[in-house]
Amino acid sequence: MRPQFAPLYSRRERWRLLLWALVVTGLLALLMITRLLPWLNSFLPTAHCQTIFGINGLSAVMLLMFVAAPLLLVIFLLVFEGPKSWRVWRLKQTPLPNEKVMKPTRYRYGNRALLRPIGFLIVIIVLLGLTVWAFILVENISDQITTEMKTCPQSQISPE
């Protein structure tokens, strides 16, 4: 029996996908460079003396970096890859029927097809575990930071 291959994207479709990805990535990078980085640059030197929604500024930055970023990645992966992995799990076939691929790819069936959804599940579990661990660490560190806030000059402490 001859191996079956999934249908390929045409050259035009590949270019369209590449251009779409470049535009979205470029817009996100532009937004980060023009908005987020200048704000962080001005905020970080006095972050320990400020509050954001009642949370110490330094704790808020750490929560953003170590908890919110991985959690957003988990949400992004679940929204965009979750349904696909679920269908692969149910059908035990990868690539899915009539799913186009970038390079010639053989169809895999049965337990070999389940490697992708199992790997996806492992990545999600590891990211969620790291998020919980980081939240616990930030909470422990933020207790120490609140004692340091007393050393801030009164002019630097922002009102809540």
N, C-alpha and C positions, 0 to 999 in steps of 0.2 A: 504494500500500500504506500502510495506517495504521500509525503508530509504536506499538510495544508498550512498555508500562510495567511496571515491577516492582511486585509487590504491596506495599501499605502496611501498616505497623503500625496496629492499631486504637488509638483514644484511650486505652483501658484499658492496652494493652500499653506504650504510650509512657510513661504515668504510672508503671507498674511499673518500667520501665527507669530512669527518672529517679530514683525513690525508692531503688532499689538502688544507683545510682551515688552518691547523696547519703549514704546510710548508710555505704558503704565509704569514701568520701572523708572523712566526718566521723570515723569510727573511726581512720583513719590520721592525721588531723590531731590528734585527741585524744592518740593514742599519742606523736606527735612532741612535742606541747606539754608533756605530763606526764612523759615519760621522756627523750627525746633532748636537747631544748634545755636542761633543767636540768643534765644531765650535761655537755654541751658547755660550758655557762656556768662550771661549776666546774673543768673540765679545761683549757680553753684558756689561762688565765693562766700555768700552769706546764707546758704541754704539751711544751715543748722540754727540760724536765728529767725527763720521765717516759718509760717505755717500755711498749709494748703488744706482747706476744708477741715480744719481742726487737727491735722496731722503735721507733725514736725516735718519741715521741708526736706531734710536729708533722708528721713524715713520714707517720705513720699517718693523721692528719686530712686531709692533702693527698691521700693515696692514696684515702681514702674519698670525698672530694668530687670530685676530678678524674678518677679512674680507675674506682672502683667504681660511682659513680652513672651515668655514661654506659654502662658495661658492663651494669648492671642494666636500663637502659632498652632496650638492644639485646636482651637476653634476653626482656624483657617483650614487646617488639614481635614478636620471632620466634615466641614461644609463641602470642600472640593474633592477630597479623595474618599471620604467615608462611604457615600452611596455606591461608588464604583467598587470599593473593596467588599461591600456587603453583597453586591450582585455577583462578584467573582466567588465569594464564599458559598452563595446559594447555588450557582450554576456549576461550580467546580471547573471553570474554564477561564483561561486567560490567554490572550486578550479576549474581551467579550465579543459575542457575535456582532459582526458588522462594525466593530470599532476599528478606526483607522490608526495606523502606527507610522512612525517616522522612518524606520528601517525594516527590512524583511524580518518578520518575527513568526516563528512557528506557534501554532495553537498548542497549549498544554492543557491537559485534562486531569481530573482526579486530584490526588493528594499533591502532586507537583504544582498544580494551579493554586493550591491553598497557601503556598509560601508567601505570596505577596500580601494577602490579608493578615496572615499571622505576623509578618514583619511590621505591617502598619499598626496592628494592635500593640505590639511590643514598643514601638516608638511612642505611641500615645500614652501608654502606661508609664514609660520612663519619663516623658516630659511632665506628666501630671505629678509623678513622684518628686521630681526636681522642683516643681512649683510649690508643692506643699512644704518640702524641706527648706526652700528659700524663704517662704513665708514665716516659718518658725524661726529661722535665723534672724530675719529682719526684725521680727517682733522682739527677740531677745536683745538685739543691738539697739533698738529704738528706746528701750528702757534706760540704757546708758547715755544715749544722746540727750534725753530730756533733762538729765542732771547737768549736762554741759551747757544747756541753753541759758543757765543762770549767769554764765560768763559773758554773754553778749551785751554790748552796749545797748541802752534803752532805745536809741535812735534806730538800731537795726532790726529790732523785733517788730514784726508786722502784726497788725491787729487781726483777730480771727474773723 
